[in-house]
Structure formats: C-alpha cells, structure tokens
Amino acid sequence: MAIESWLAFTGASTILLMIPGPTVLLVVSYALGQGWRTALPTAIGVALGDFTAMTLSMLGVGALLATSALLFTTLKWIGAAYLAWLGIKLWQAGGSLNAVPRTDRVSTLKMLGHAWVVTALNPKSITFFVAFLPQFLSPTSSFLAQMTIFETTFLTLAFANAFGYALIASRARGLVQSSRAISIFNKAGGTLLIGAGVATVAVRTAQN
C-alpha cells in the first residue's frame, strides 16, 4: 500500500469520525449524565461496533472486487456521488446535537453493549463504509493486507474519538452543547466529503 493512500485514509477518517452522529450522541449522553467513567466502556463499544460494520462492508467490497473490475469501478463512481451527497446534507445539518443526559444507572457491560449495537446496527454505517472504503483500495495490492491496515487504523481512531468526546462532555459540557462548535464540525466534515467525491471523479476522469 502506498503511504499516500494510508495518509489520505487516516486524515479523512479522523475528520469524519468527529462529525456528530448517533454514536457520538450516545457517548455524549452517557458522559453528560454520568461523567468521565463512561468513557472507556462506550469507546470500546463504539470500536467493536465499527469493527462489525466495517468488516461486513469490506467483505462485500472484497467479493465485488474479486468478481468484476468493472463493477468495482462502478461502485467507486456511485460511492463518490454518495460521499458528495452526504457532504451537502452535513452542510445543511446546522449545529444542533440534542444530547439528552442519560442518568439511568447501568452496568459497564450493558453500556458497552449499547454502544456496540447503536454503532454496528446502524444501516447508514455499512452503507457509508461501502461507499467510503473503495476510494482508498488498490485492486493490484493484497486485499487482506489493505483490509487489516485500514480496519486497524480506523478502529484506533474510532476508539480515541469516542473516548475524547466522552471526556470533553464530562469536563467541558458547554463545548459539546455549543451550536457553533457542532456547526463547525458539520461544515468541516461536509467539505471533506464533497471534496472526496469530487476528487474521486477527477481521478477517474483523468485515468480515462
């Protein structure tokens, strides 16, 4: 794998993970209601959930890559359009997080499981990975090696992101409840998604 591809994937994943969504909402809700002790179990649950969704997506993409190069290329075009569409939606999302503090006392294991279910079983997660991952995959390199590197990288970032959100929510509640901060995150993520979609189309066009 080219180091440029890994760096691009790492940079894009870092920004995308910071975009508030159902997973971040759950992590923040627990942290607002019960403090920093929720950080570790929810972060582990998020990482496990992303591992589930990402593995299922990668296996599907891998099967498509092995079946037909044309279908794989078509998926990249569709994925590019989908990423741009998500970016536009994020720009229109505004700055509301609507995280309601969860004060119900649950066990650490149940909290972990809740974060896993919300992350893994969100249909948008699998759809997103199917659109996002092919942009960085090389048909000429080992798929298993790329899968291992990308998953390890993304899961490390996902854990760190969830853990960070939980700590910030428990210590600096005003930040995660700030419309301005959330709006900045949404616009930054939206810009990145639109840019990724446009860049992918430009590369495809240049190669033809």
PAZAPA-4460 file (N, C-alpha, C; in steps of 0.05 Angstrom, whole numbers, plus 32768, in hexadecimal, padded with zeros to 4 digits):
% residues 208
    n_x    n_y    n_z   ca_x   ca_y   ca_z    c_x    c_y    c_z   seq   type   mol
   8011   7FE8   8000   8000   8000   8000   8012   8019   8000     1      M     A
   800A   802C   7FEF   8019   8045   7FEE   8014   8055   8007     2      A     A
   8029   8062   8012   8026   8071   802B   8012   8088   8027     3      I     A
   8010   8092   800E   7FFE   80A8   8008   7FE1   80A0   800C     4      E     A
   7FDB   8087   8004   7FBF   807C   8007   7FB8   807A   8025     5      S     A
   7FCC   8070   8035   7FC7   806D   8051   7FC3   8088   805F     6      W     A
   7FD4   809B   8058   7FD2   80B6   8064   7FB7   80C3   805C     7      L     A
   7FAF   80C0   8043   7F95   80CB   803B   7F7E   80BE   804A     8      A     A
   7F80   80A4   804D   7F6B   8095   805C   7F6A   809E   8079     9      F     A
   7F82   80A1   8085   7F83   80A9   80A1   7F78   80C5   80A6    10      T     A
   7F80   80D7   8094   7F76   80F3   8096   7F58   80F5   8093    11      G     A
   7F4E   80E7   807E   7F31   80E8   8079   7F22   80DB   8090    12      A     A
   7F2C   80C4   809A   7F1E   80B6   80B0   7F1D   80C7   80C9    13      S     A
   7F33   80D5   80CF   7F35   80E5   80E7   7F1F   80FB   80E7    14      T     A
   7F1C   8109   80D1   7F08   811E   80CF   7EEC   8112   80CF    15      I     A
   7EE8   80FC   80C0   7ECE   80F0   80BE   7EC4   80E6   80D9    16      L     A
   7ED6   80DB   80E9   7ECE   80D0   8103   7EC5   80E6   8116    17      L     A
   7ED0   80FE   8112   7EC9   8115   8124   7EAD   8120   811E    18      M     A
   7EA2   8119   8107   7E88   8123   8100   7E73   8117   8113    19      I     A
   7E63   8127   8121   7E4F   811D   8134   7E3A   810C   8125    20      P     A
   7E35   80F4   812F   7E21   80E2   8125   7E15   80D2   813B    21      G     A
   7E06   80BD   8135   7DFA   80AC   814A   7E0D   80A2   815F    22      P     A
   7E25   8099   8156   7E39   808E   8168   7E43   80A4   817B    23      T     A
   7E4B   80BA   8170   7E55   80D1   8181   7E3F   80DA   8194    24      V     A
   7E27   80DB   818A   7E10   80E3   819B   7E0D   80D1   81B3    25      L     A
   7E10   80B7   81AF   7E0D   80A4   81C5   7E24   80A8   81D9    26      L     A
   7E3C   80AA   81CF   7E54   80AD   81E0   7E51   80C7   81F1    27      V     A
   7E49   80DC   81E4   7E46   80F6   81F2   7E30   80F5   8207    28      V     A
   7E1A   80E7   8200   7E03   80E5   8212   7E0B   80D7   822C    29      S     A
   7E19   80C1   8229   7E23   80B2   8241   7E36   80C4   8251    30      Y     A
   7E48   80D1   8244   7E5C   80E1   8252   7E50   80F9   8260    31      A     A
   7E3C   8106   8253   7E2F   811D   8260   7E20   8114   8279    32      L     A
   7E15   80FC   8278   7E05   80F3   828F   7E15   80E5   82A5    33      G     A
   7E2B   80D8   829E   7E39   80C8   82B1   7E57   80CD   82B3    34      Q     A
   7E62   80E0   82A4   7E7D   80E8   82A8   7E91   80D8   8298    35      G     A
   7EAB   80DD   829E   7EC1   80D2   828E   7EC4   80B4   8290    36      W     A
   7EB8   80A7   82A4   7EBA   808A   82A7   7EAD   807B   8290    37      R     A
   7E9C   8088   8281   7E8F   807C   826A   7EA1   807A   8251    38      T     A
   7EB7   8089   8252   7EC8   808C   823A   7ED2   8071   8230    39      A     A
   7EDE   8061   8242   7EEB   8048   8239   7ED7   8034   822E    40      L     A
   7EC1   802D   823C   7EAE   8019   8231   7EA1   8022   8217    41      P     A
   7E99   803B   8216   7E8C   8044   81FD   7EA0   8045   81E6    42      T     A
   7EB9   804D   81EB   7ECD   804D   81D6   7ED2   8031   81CC    43      A     A
   7ED4   801E   81DE   7ED8   8002   81D5   7EC1   7FF8   81C5    44      I     A
   7EA9   7FFF   81CE   7E90   7FF7   81C0   7E8F   8002   81A4    45      G     A
   7E97   801C   81A1   7E98   8029   8187   7EAC   801B   8175    46      V     A
   7EC4   8015   817F   7ED8   8008   816F   7ECF   7FEC   8166    47      A     A
   7EC2   7FDD   8177   7EB8   7FC3   8170   7EA1   7FC5   815B    48      L     A
   7E91   7FDA   815E   7E7B   7FDE   814B   7E86   7FE5   812F    49      G     A
   7E9A   7FF7   812F   7EA6   7FFE   8115   7EB5   7FE6   8109    50      D     A
   7EC1   7FD6   811A   7ECE   7FBD   8110   7EBA   7FAB   8102    51      F     A
   7EA2   7FA8   810E   7E8D   7F97   8102   7E84   7FA3   80E7    52      T     A
   7E7D   7FBC   80E7   7E72   7FC9   80CF   7E88   7FCA   80B9    53      A     A
   7EA0   7FD1   80C1   7EB6   7FD3   80AD   7EBD   7FB8   80A1    54      M     A
   7EBE   7FA4   80B1   7EC5   7F89   80A8   7EB0   7F7F   8094    55      T     A
   7E97   7F82   809A   7E81   7F7A   8088   7E83   7F89   806D    56      L     A
   7E89   7FA3   8070   7E8C   7FB4   8057   7EA4   7FAB   8047    57      S     A
   7EBA   7FA7   8054   7ED3   7F9F   8046   7ED0   7F84   8038    58      M     A
   7EC2   7F71   8045   7EBE   7F57   8039   7EAD   7F59   8020    59      L     A
   7E99   7F6B   8021   7E88   7F6F   800A   7E97   7F7C   7FF3    60      G     A
   7EA7   7F90   7FFA   7EB7   7F9E   7FE6   7ECC   7F8B   7FDA    61      V     A
   7ED8   7F7B   7FEB   7EEC   7F68   7FE2   7EE1   7F53   7FCF    62      G     A
   7EC8   7F4A   7FD5   7EBB   7F37   7FC3   7EB5   7F43   7FA8    63      A     A
   7EAD   7F5C   7FA9   7EA8   7F6B   7F8F   7EC1   7F6F   7F7F    64      L     A
   7ED7   7F76   7F8D   7EF1   7F7A   7F80   7EFA   7F60   7F73    65      L     A
   7EF6   7F49   7F80   7EFF   7F30   7F75   7EED   7F27   7F5E    66      A     A
   7ED4   7F31   7F5D   7EC1   7F28   7F49   7EC5   7F37   7F2F    67      T     A
   7EC7   7F52   7F31   7EC7   7F62   7F19   7ED5   7F7D   7F1E    68      S     A
   7EE9   7F83   7F0E   7EF7   7F9C   7F10   7EE4   7FB3   7F07    69      A     A
   7ED3   7FAD   7EF3   7EC0   7FC1   7EEA   7EAC   7FC9   7F00    70      L     A
   7EA1   7FB5   7F0D   7E8E   7FBA   7F23   7E9C   7FC9   7F3A    71      L     A
   7EB5   7FC3   7F3F   7EC4   7FD1   7F54   7EC8   7FEE   7F4D    72      F     A
   7ECE   7FF3   7F34   7ED2   800F   7F2B   7EB7   801E   7F2C    73      T     A
   7EA2   8010   7F25   7E87   801C   7F26   7E80   8023   7F42    74      T     A
   7E87   8012   7F55   7E82   8017   7F71   7E91   8030   7F7B    75      L     A
   7EA9   8034   7F70   7EB9   804C   7F77   7EAB   8065   7F6E    76      K     A
   7EA0   8064   7F56   7E91   807B   7F4B   7E78   8081   7F5C    77      W     A
   7E69   806C   7F62   7E51   806F   7F73   7E59   8079   7F8F    78      I     A
   7E6F   806E   7F99   7E79   8076   7FB3   7E81   8094   7FB4    79      G     A
   7E8E   809D   7F9E   7E96   80B9   7F9D   7E7E   80CB   7F9E    80      A     A
   7E69   80C4   7F8F   7E50   80D4   7F8F   7E43   80D4   7FAA    81      A     A
   7E44   80BD   7FB7   7E37   80BA   7FD2   7E46   80CB   7FE7    82      Y     A
   7E61   80CB   7FE5   7E70   80DB   7FF8   7E6A   80F9   7FF4    83      L     A
   7E68   8102   7FDB   7E62   811E   7FD6   7E46   8125   7FE1    84      A     A
   7E33   8112   7FDD   7E18   8117   7FE7   7E18   8119   8005    85      W     A
   7E27   8107   8013   7E28   8109   8030   7E35   8123   8039    86      L     A
   7E48   812D   802A   7E55   8146   8030   7E41   815D   802F    87      G     A
   7E31   815D   801A   7E1D   8172   8017   7E09   8171   802E    88      I     A
   7E00   8159   8036   7DEE   8156   804C   7DFA   8160   8066    89      K     A
   7E14   815C   806A   7E21   8165   8082   7E22   8184   8083    90      L     A
   7E26   8190   806C   7E26   81AD   806B   7E0B   81B9   8074    91      W     A
   7DF6   81AA   806E   7DDB   81B3   8074   7DD2   81AA   8090    92      Q     A
   7DE3   819C   809E   7DDA   8190   80B8   7DD8   81A4   80CE    93      A     A
   7DE6   81BB   80CD   7DE4   81CE   80E2   7DF7   81C6   80F9    94      G     A
   7DF0   81D0   8111   7E02   81CC   8128   7DF5   81C0   8140    95      G     A
   7DE0   81B0   813C   7DD2   81A4   8153   7DDB   8187   8158    96      S     A
   7DE4   8181   8171   7DEC   8166   8178   7DD6   8158   8187    97      L     A
   7DC6   8166   8197   7DAF   815B   81A5   7DB7   8143   81B6    98      N     A
   7DCC   8145   81C5   7DD5   812F   81D6   7DC7   8132   81F1    99      A     A
   7DB5   8120   81F8   7DA7   8120   8211   7DB7   810F   8225   100      V     A
   7DBF   811A   823C   7DCE   810A   8250   7DC0   80F1   8259   101      P     A
   7DCE   80DB   8258   7DC3   80C1   8261   7DCB   80BD   827E   102      R     A
   7DB7   80BE   8290   7DBD   80BA   82AC   7DB6   809E   82B6   103      T     A
   7DAC   808D   82A5   7DA5   8072   82AD   7DBF   8062   82B2   104      D     A
   7DC1   8057   82CA   7DD9   8049   82D2   7DD9   802D   82C6   105      R     A
   7DEC   8027   82B4   7DEE   800D   82A8   7E0A   8002   82AC   106      V     A
   7E0E   7FE8   82A9   7E28   7FDC   82AD   7E3B   7FE4   8297   107      S     A
   7E54   7FE2   829C   7E69   7FE8   8288   7E65   7FD7   826F   108      T     A
   7E5F   7FBD   8273   7E5B   7FAB   825D   7E43   7FB3   824C   109      L     A
   7E2D   7FBB   8259   7E15   7FC3   824A   7E1A   7FDD   823B   110      K     A
   7E29   7FEF   8247   7E30   8008   8239   7E41   8002   8220   111      M     A
   7E54   7FF0   8223   7E65   7FE8   820C   7E54   7FDB   81F6   112      L     A
   7E41   7FC9   81FE   7E30   7FBC   81EB   7E1E   7FD0   81DD   113      G     A
   7E14   7FE4   81EB   7E03   7FF8   81DF   7E12   8007   81C9   114      H     A
   7E2A   800F   81D0   7E3B   801E   81BC   7E41   800C   81A4   115      A     A
   7E46   7FF3   81A8   7E4B   7FE0   8192   7E33   7FDE   8180   116      W     A
   7E1B   7FDA   818C   7E03   7FD6   817C   7DFD   7FEF   816B   117      V     A
   7DFE   8006   8178   7DF8   801F   816A   7E0B   8023   8152   118      V     A
   7E24   801D   8156   7E38   8021   8141   7E37   800C   812B   119      T     A
   7E35   7FF3   8133   7E36   7FDD   8120   7E1D   7FD9   8110   120      A     A
   7E06   7FDE   811C   7DEC   7FD8   810F   7DE0   7FF0   8102   121      L     A
   7DEF   8006   8101   7DE5   801D   80F2   7DE9   8018   80D4   122      N     A
   7DD3   8015   80C5   7DD6   800F   80A8   7DE8   8023   8099   123      P     A
   7DE7   803C   80A3   7DF7   8051   8095   7E15   804B   8098   124      K     A
   7E1D   803D   80AD   7E3A   8037   80B1   7E44   8025   809B   125      S     A
   7E36   8010   8096   7E3E   7FFD   8081   7E3D   800A   8066   126      I     A
   7E28   8019   8060   7E25   8027   8047   7E3C   803B   8043   127      T     A
   7E43   8049   8059   7E59   805C   8057   7E74   804E   8051   128      F     A
   7E79   8039   805F   7E93   802B   805B   7E95   8020   803F   129      F     A
   7E7F   8016   8034   7E7F   800B   8019   7E85   8021   8005   130      V     A
   7E7C   803A   800B   7E82   8050   7FF9   7E9E   805C   7FFE   131      A     A
   7EA7   805B   8017   7EBF   8069   801F   7ED8   8058   8019   132      F     A
   7ED8   803F   8021   7EF0   802F   801F   7EFC   802A   8003   133      L     A
   7EEB   8025   7FEF   7EF6   8020   7FD4   7F07   8037   7FC9   134      P     A
   7F02   8050   7FD3   7F11   8066   7FC9   7F2F   8064   7FD0   135      Q     A
   7F36   8053   7FE4   7F52   8051   7FEC   7F5E   8035   7FE6   136      F     A
   7F4E   8023   7FDC   7F57   8008   7FD6   7F65   8007   7FBB   137      L     A
   7F7B   7FF8   7FBA   7F89   7FF3   7FA1   7F83   7FD7   7F97   138      S     A
   7F78   7FD4   7F7F   7F72   7FB9   7F74   7F8B   7FA8   7F70   139      P     A
   7FA2   7FB4   7F6F   7FBB   7FA6   7F69   7FCA   7F9D   7F82   140      T     A
   7FC1   7FA7   7F9A   7FCE   7F9F   7FB3   7FBE   7F8A   7FC2   141      S     A
   7FCB   7F7D   7FD5   7FBE   7F69   7FE5   7FA5   7F74   7FF3   142      S     A
   7F8E   7F69   7FEE   7F76   7F73   7FFB   7F76   7F6E   8019   143      F     A
   7F80   7F57   8021   7F81   7F50   803D   7F93   7F63   804C   144      L     A
   7FAA   7F69   8041   7FBD   7F7C   804D   7FB0   7F98   8050   145      A     A
   7FA3   7FA1   803A   7F96   7FBB   803B   7F80   7FBB   8050   146      Q     A
   7F70   7FA6   8051   7F5A   7FA4   8064   7F64   7FA6   8080   147      M     A
   7F7A   7F97   8086   7F85   7F97   80A1   7F8F   7FB3   80A9   148      T     A
   7F9E   7FC0   8097   7FA9   7FDA   809D   7F93   7FEF   80A0   149      I     A
   7F80   7FEF   808E   7F6A   8003   8090   7F59   7FFF   80A8   150      F     A
   7F53   7FE6   80AF   7F42   7FE1   80C6   7F50   7FE8   80E0   151      E     A
   7F6A   7FE0   80E2   7F79   7FE7   80FA   7F7B   8005   80FE   152      T     A
   7F80   8013   80E8   7F82   8030   80E9   7F68   803D   80F2   153      T     A
   7F52   8035   80E4   7F38   8041   80EA   7F2F   803B   8106   154      F     A
   7F32   8022   810F   7F29   801B   812A   7F38   802A   8140   155      L     A
   7F52   802D   813B   7F62   803D   814E   7F58   805A   8150   156      T     A
   7F52   8065   8139   7F48   8080   8138   7F2C   8082   8144   157      L     A
   7F1B   806E   813E   7F00   806E   8149   7F00   806D   8167   158      A     A
   7F11   805C   8172   7F13   805A   8190   7F1C   8074   819B   159      F     A
   7F31   8080   8190   7F3C   8099   819A   7F27   80B0   8198   160      A     A
   7F18   80B0   8182   7F04   80C5   817E   7EED   80C2   8193   161      N     A
   7EE3   80AA   8197   7ECD   80A6   81AA   7ED7   80AC   81C6   162      A     A
   7EEF   80A3   81CD   7EFA   80A8   81E7   7EFD   80C6   81EC   163      F     A
   7F07   80D4   81D7   7F0B   80F1   81D9   7EF0   8100   81DD   164      G     A
   7EDC   80F8   81CD   7EC2   8105   81D0   7EB7   8101   81EC   165      Y     A
   7EBA   80E9   81F7   7EB0   80E3   8212   7EBE   80F5   8227   166      A     A
   7ED8   80F7   8225   7EE7   8108   8238   7EDF   8125   8235   167      L     A
   7EDD   812F   821C   7ED5   814B   8218   7EB9   8150   8223   168      I     A
   7EA7   813E   821D   7E8B   8141   8226   7E89   8142   8245   169      A     A
   7E9A   8132   8252   7E99   8131   826F   7EA7   8148   827C   170      S     A
   7EBB   8154   826E   7ECB   816A   827A   7EC4   8185   826E   171      R     A
   7EBC   8186   8255   7EB7   81A0   8248   7E9C   819E   8239   172      A     A
   7E87   819D   8249   7E6D   8198   823D   7E64   81AD   822A   173      R     A
   7E6D   81C5   822F   7E65   81DB   821D   7E6E   81D8   8201   174      G     A
   7E85   81CA   81FD   7E90   81C7   81E2   7E7F   81B4   81D1   175      L     A
   7E77   819C   81DD   7E68   8189   81CD   7E4B   8192   81CA   176      V     A
   7E43   81A6   81DA   7E28   81B0   81D8   7E27   81CB   81C9   177      Q     A
   7E3E   81D2   81BE   7E40   81EC   81AF   7E38   81E8   8192   178      S     A
   7E24   81F7   818A   7E1B   81F6   816E   7E31   81FE   815B   179      S     A
   7E41   8212   8163   7E57   821B   8152   7E6C   8205   814E   180      R     A
   7E73   81F6   8163   7E87   81E1   8161   7E7D   81CA   814F   181      A     A
   7E64   81C2   8154   7E58   81AD   8144   7E56   81B5   8127   182      I     A
   7E4F   81CE   8122   7E4C   81D8   8106   7E67   81D7   80F8   183      S     A
   7E7C   81DE   8107   7E97   81DD   80FB   7E9F   81C1   80F4   184      I     A
   7E99   81AD   8106   7E9F   8191   8100   7E8F   8188   80E8   185      F     A
   7E76   818F   80E6   7E66   8187   80CF   7E70   8192   80B5   186      N     A
   7E77   81AC   80B5   7E80   81B8   809D   7E9B   81AE   8094   187      K     A
   7EAD   81A8   80A8   7EC7   819D   80A2   7EC4   8181   8096   188      A     A
   7EB3   8171   80A2   7EAE   8156   8097   7EA0   8157   807C   189      G     A
   7E8D   8169   8079   7E7F   816C   8060   7E92   8174   804A   190      G     A
   7EA4   8187   804F   7EB8   818F   803C   7EC9   8178   8033   191      T     A
   7ED2   8168   8047   7EE3   8152   8041   7ED5   813D   8030   192      L     A
   7EBC   8137   8036   7EAD   8123   8027   7EA9   812D   800A   193      L     A
   7EA1   8146   8007   7E9D   8150   7FEC   7EB8   8150   7FDD   194      I     A
   7ECD   8158   7FEA   7EE7   8157   7FDD   7EF0   813B   7FD5   195      G     A
   7EEA   8128   7FE7   7EF1   810C   7FE1   7EE2   8102   7FC8   196      A     A
   7EC9   8109   7FC7   7EB8   8101   7FB0   7EC2   810D   7F96   197      G     A
   7EC8   8128   7F97   7ED1   8136   7F7F   7EED   812C   7F76   198      V     A
   7EFE   8128   7F8A   7F1A   811E   7F84   7F19   8103   7F77   199      A     A
   7F07   80F2   7F81   7F05   80D7   7F76   7EFC   80D8   7F59   200      T     A
   7EE8   80E9   7F53   7EDF   80EC   7F37   7EF5   80F6   7F26   201      V     A
   7F05   810A   7F30   7F1A   8116   7F20   7F30   8101   7F1A   202      A     A
   7F36   80F0   7F2D   7F4A   80DB   7F28   7F40   80C7   7F14   203      V     A
   7F27   80BF   7F16   7F1C   80AC   7F03   7F1C   80B8   7EE7   204      R     A
   7F15   80D2   7EE5   7F14   80DF   7ECA   7F30   80E0   7EBE   205      T     A
   7F44   80E7   7ECF   7F5F   80E9   7EC5   7F6B   80CE   7EBC   206      A     A
   7F61   80B9   7EC8   7F6B   809E   7EC1   7F5E   8094   7EA7   207      Q     A
   7F48   80A0   7E9F   7F3A   8096   7E87   7F44   80A4   7E6E   208      N     A
***
